[in-house]
Amino acid sequence: RKIVYFKKIDSTNEYAKRIAAHEEEGTIIVADVQETGYGRKFRTWASPQGGLWMSVILKPNTTPEHMTKLVFLGALAVVETLEQLGIEGKIKWPNDVLVNEKKICGILVEGSFSEKEVYYIILGIGMNVNNSLPQELVSTSTSLREVLGVEIPIIEVFKILVERLEHWYREFLAEKDALILQKWREKAILRREVKIITEDKTLTGKALDIDEFGALILELEDGKREKILYGDVSLR
Ligand code: BTN
């Protein structure tokens, strides 16, 4: 497997996008520090020394509607990595992993695709390991160091995570979508009151489940149900 390591980079996702077209599938970009790491909606992602900042280049022979499931397998691999470290993580739809209700990891899937074909997918994972958190995130985020009370070598976390990602990516290629979604459900925070902020509105209700495409099924306060494909969820 090819691993490209940087002490410092702008963003592993950006770097991956720059080389993806001519790069083999499975190549991993990892950096100690990202100078302009970003998350969903292009929000800044603090990426100081001590965290695990990585991106995987994937070239699945699939159609764009299957792409969303890659987010699910990423979160699943992260939760299983935590499990192996003796920590219970929970997934917050669509792609955050929480420990003790605080965010420990974020996943960012970007892709290049046409209507019919996926050219490449970049699966970016940012996990707080031994890094300290910016003051404004302390109340909502956590790190492995904070949870475990000791520092853990990033390479250990990296090795487990890559192994779990590979496992689930193989399942994805074998079209075990239902299995991925089922496992995801077991690890997710569901049947909880949530607030969803989408591009054009804010909804509150109970997160019931995800459908076969990964859309969140929300039960609104008036009992009606709504499906949300993309949005920002906060627990209430
Ligand atoms: C989110 O929660 O909004 C997703 C955060 C994703 C952060 C990772 S860190 C590695 C990769 N490179 C980036 O610039 N972002 C992702």
Boltz pocket constraint, residues with backbone or C-beta under 6 A from the ligand:
constraints:
  - pocket:
      binder: B
      contacts: [[A, 10], [A, 11], [A, 12], [A, 13], [A, 14], [A, 34], [A, 36], [A, 37], [A, 38], [A, 39], [A, 40], [A, 41], [A, 45], [A, 47], [A, 52], [A, 53], [A, 54], [A, 55], [A, 95], [A, 96], [A, 105], [A, 106], [A, 107], [A, 108], [A, 124], [A, 125], [A, 126], [A, 127]]
      max_distance: 6.0
